[in-house]
């Protein structure tokens, strides 16, 4: 192959490679609409929380203790789900899209910028496990209305989340991330 042709081919290869890399790297911005959509989900959870809270306040004098506990557990469930959305939006955006630059005076939560993908994975599993535990607790309160096998299956599912979370933590520790 003649040297001039080799340099031309090499330059073409570098340009194609660079174009591919710029496209792939820029593709991360396609995640931004998903995170913005999750802010809408957060707003929906807040509205639902407020509706449930108002219902609790209005009906509390006539509610049974079990109904009051069930409504409280629903509020806790909504709060945990909202926390999970915030965690995914902020951490996911910072890990996969771009660092969030805050204006002077805005306070950055202590965990922001300190969670890597492994940490996000563990926090997600922990949150999902807690949400599942609250749900199973609600089912136990309603055990009269649920067949025994449904209660058992939900308890097994919650334990599966616990075991999965422990396995994630163990693999991160073995890999030297924890």
C-alpha positions in Angstrom: 0.0 0.0 0.0 1.3 3.4 -0.9 2.2 5.6 2.2 -0.1 8.5 1.1 -3.1 6.2 0.7 -2.3 4.6 4.1 -2.3 8.1 5.8 -5.6 8.9 4.0 -7.2 5.6 5.2 -5.8 6.2 8.7 -7.3 9.7 8.8 -10.6 8.5 7.5 -10.7 5.8 10.2 -9.9 8.3 12.9 -12.7 10.6 11.7 -15.3 7.8 11.6 -14.2 6.6 15.0 -14.4 10.1 16.4 -17.9 10.6 14.9 -19.1 7.3 16.4 -17.7 8.2 19.9 -19.2 11.7 19.8 -22.6 10.2 18.8 -22.5 7.5 21.5 -21.4 10.0 24.2 -24.0 12.5 23.1 -26.7 9.8 23.2 -26.7 10.0 27.0 -28.8 13.1 26.7 -31.6 10.9 25.5 -32.1 10.0 29.1 -32.9 13.6 30.1 -36.6 13.4 29.1 -37.0 10.2 31.1 -35.7 12.0 34.2 -37.9 15.0 33.5 -40.8 12.6 33.2 -40.0 11.2 36.6 -40.3 14.7 38.1 -43.9 14.5 36.8 -44.2 11.1 38.5 -43.0 12.8 41.7 -45.6 15.5 41.4 -48.3 12.8 40.9 -47.1 11.0 44.1 -47.2 14.3 46.0 -50.8 15.0 44.9 -51.8 11.5 45.9 -50.1 11.9 49.3 -52.0 15.2 49.9 -55.3 13.6 48.9 -54.7 10.6 51.3 -53.5 13.0 54.1 -56.6 15.1 53.8 -58.8 12.0 53.8 -57.1 10.8 56.9 -57.6 14.1 58.7 -61.2 14.3 57.7 -62.1 10.7 58.5 -59.9 10.1 61.5 -62.6 10.7 64.1 -64.7 7.9 62.5 -61.9 5.5 61.5 -61.2 2.3 63.2 -57.6 1.9 64.6 -56.9 -0.6 61.8 -58.1 1.8 59.1 -56.0 4.7 60.6 -52.9 2.4 60.6 -53.6 1.3 57.0 -53.9 4.9 55.8 -50.7 5.8 57.7 -48.9 2.9 56.0 -50.2 4.2 52.6 -48.8 7.6 53.4 -45.4 6.0 54.4 -45.5 4.0 51.2 -46.1 7.1 49.0 -43.3 8.9 50.9 -40.8 6.0 50.3 -41.8 5.9 46.6 -41.3 9.6 46.3 -37.8 9.3 47.9 -37.0 6.6 45.5 -38.0 8.8 42.5 -35.8 11.6 43.8 -32.9 9.3 44.3 -33.2 7.8 40.8 -33.7 11.3 39.1 -30.8 13.1 40.8 -28.3 10.2 41.0 -29.1 8.7 37.6 -28.8 12.1 35.9 -25.5 12.8 37.6 -24.1 9.3 36.8 -25.3 8.9 33.3 -26.0 12.4 31.8 -24.2 15.4 33.4 -23.1 16.8 36.7 -25.8 19.1 38.2 -24.5 22.7 38.7 -26.3 24.5 41.4 -26.6 28.2 41.8 -24.7 29.9 44.6 -26.6 29.4 47.9 -28.4 26.3 46.7 -27.6 23.4 49.1 -26.6 20.1 47.6 -27.7 17.1 49.6 -24.7 15.3 51.1 -25.2 12.1 49.1 -25.4 13.9 45.7 -22.2 13.3 43.8 -21.0 10.6 46.2 -23.1 7.7 44.9 -21.7 5.6 42.1 -23.7 3.1 40.1 -23.0 0.3 42.7 -24.2 2.6 45.5 -27.3 3.5 43.5 -28.1 -0.1 42.9 -27.9 -0.9 46.6 -30.0 2.1 47.6 -32.6 1.2 45.1 -32.8 -2.4 46.4 -33.0 -1.1 49.9 -35.8 1.2 49.1 -37.7 -1.4 47.1 -37.3 -3.8 50.0 -38.6 -1.3 52.5 -41.6 -0.5 50.2 -42.3 -4.2 49.8 -42.1 -4.7 53.6 -44.6 -1.9 54.2 -46.9 -3.5 51.6 -46.6 -6.9 53.3 -47.4 -5.2 56.6 -50.5 -3.7 55.1 -51.5 -7.2 53.7 -51.0 -8.7 57.2 -53.4 -6.1 58.6 -55.9 -7.1 55.9 -55.3 -10.8 56.2 -59.0 -11.4 56.7 -59.5 -10.2 53.1 -56.6 -12.1 51.5 -56.2 -15.8 50.9 -53.4 -17.4 52.8 -51.4 -18.1 49.7 -51.4 -14.5 48.6 -50.0 -13.4 52.0 -47.4 -16.2 51.8 -46.4 -15.2 48.2 -46.0 -11.6 49.1 -43.9 -12.5 52.1 -41.7 -14.7 49.9 -41.4 -11.8 47.4 -40.3 -9.4 50.1 -37.7 -12.0 51.3 -36.5 -12.4 47.7 -35.9 -8.6 47.7 -33.9 -8.8 50.9 -31.8 -11.7 49.6 -31.2 -9.9 46.3 -30.1 -6.8 48.2 -27.8 -8.8 50.3 -26.3 -10.5 47.3 -25.8 -7.1 45.6 -24.0 -5.8 48.7 -21.9 -8.9 48.9 -20.8 -8.7 45.2 -20.0 -5.0 45.6 -17.9 -5.8 48.7 -16.1 -8.7 46.9 -15.4 -6.4 43.9 -13.9 -3.9 46.3 -16.6 -1.2 46.0 -18.1 -1.4 49.5 
